[in-house]
Amino acid sequence: MCCLHSAAWWRRHWERTGILAIHVADTLPDGWQLWRDWQVLIAPDNAVEIQAVEADRGSYLGYVRLVGRRWAEARLDEPIVSIPSEYAKKPLLRRSEQSVANETSRERTGVGRGDCSPPDVRSRA
């Protein structure tokens, strides 16, 4: 997972959770060089990203450092310990839920009653 957010964004993100008190949120001074070195090591053919990081030289691209301490009263959700290894395709709605959704939609739109007027026009007639 990757994302491009500033240190200030990460500070706000974690402070809003109420889980952490943030003590430091900044960018590593040589973060862009670490990013470039990592890219050269794992994907040396990725010239586009390597050149972009080199051209930026830390102006916008780099690594963020965030140091915080969890609030003692913060309650955390139970961790997700397993994820199903196989995907089973299922409809978004069960058949009974789909029928109710279709009926509600028909009632709102007038579809199926031969009336093509918008609902607010029908109610005034």
N, C-alpha and C positions, 0 to 999 in steps of 0.2 A: 504494500500500500504506500502510495506517495501522495503528497499534496504540497502546494506552494502557498504557505501562509507566513505572515510576519510573526516576529516574537510577540508583538502587541496582541495579535489575533489569538495566539496560543494562550497568552496570559488571560485574556477575557474569556476564552473558551473554558479553561479549567476553573477560573474563579466563579463562573456562573453555575458550575456543577455543585458548589458548596462542599466539595470533597477535599480540596487542597487550599492551603494558604501559600500563595506563590511568593517566593523570596527573590528569585532572579529569573528574568526573561530577557534574553538578548541573543545576538548572533555571535557565533564563534569568529574571532578575527581572521582565522585562516580556514574558515569553513568551506569557502569556495575551492581552495586547494585540496582539501580532504575529499570533496565531492569529485573533483577532476581526477585525483589519484585513484579513487575507488572505481570510477568509470573506466579509466585506462586499464585497470586490473581485470575487471569482470567483463567489459564489453569494449575492447580496443577498436572494434570496427564501427562503433557508434560515434562517428566523426561529428555529426550534427550537434549532439548534446555536449560533447567534449569542447567543441569550438564555441558553443554558446556560453558555457561556464567560464571558459578562458576569456572570452570577449567581455563578459559582465564583470569579472574580477571582484566579485563580492558586493557589487552595488545592490543587486536584488536577489541573487541566487547564492545560497550557502546553507549552513546548518544552524538551527536554532538550539539554544541551550535553555532549558527550563528546569528550575530547581524549586521544589515545593515540599511542604510537610502536610500530611493528611490530618484534618481536624479530628480530634478524638471522638467527637459526637457524630461524625459522618457515618452513615449507614450505607453499606455497599450491597448491591444486588448479588445474589449467588452467582458464581462464575458459570459460564457455559462449559461443561466438561465433555460433551460429546456432540458431534454434528453428524447427522445421517450420512453415510458414505455413498448411498445411492439415491438418485432423484426419482421420485414416483410422480409422473405427470397426473394432475388432478384438475378438474374444472375449477374456476375461481369461485363459483357458487354451486351449492348442491341443487339438485333439481327442484326441491320444494322452495328453496330460497329464490331460485331463478324464476319460478312461476309467480311468486309474490312480487318480485321486482318488475316483471313484465306487466302484470296487472296494474301495479301502481303507476308505471310509466304510461300505460294506455289511458288511465284515468286523468293524469295530468295533461296529456297532450291531445286527448280526444281521438286518438288513432283507433280505428275499429268501429267508430260510431258514425262514420260518414260526415263528420263535421270537421272542416279544415280550418276553421277560425281559431285564432289563438285563444287559450283558456280565459284570459281576462275579457275578451269580447263576448264569449259565450255567456259568461256570468252576468253581463249587463243586459243581455237580450231578453 
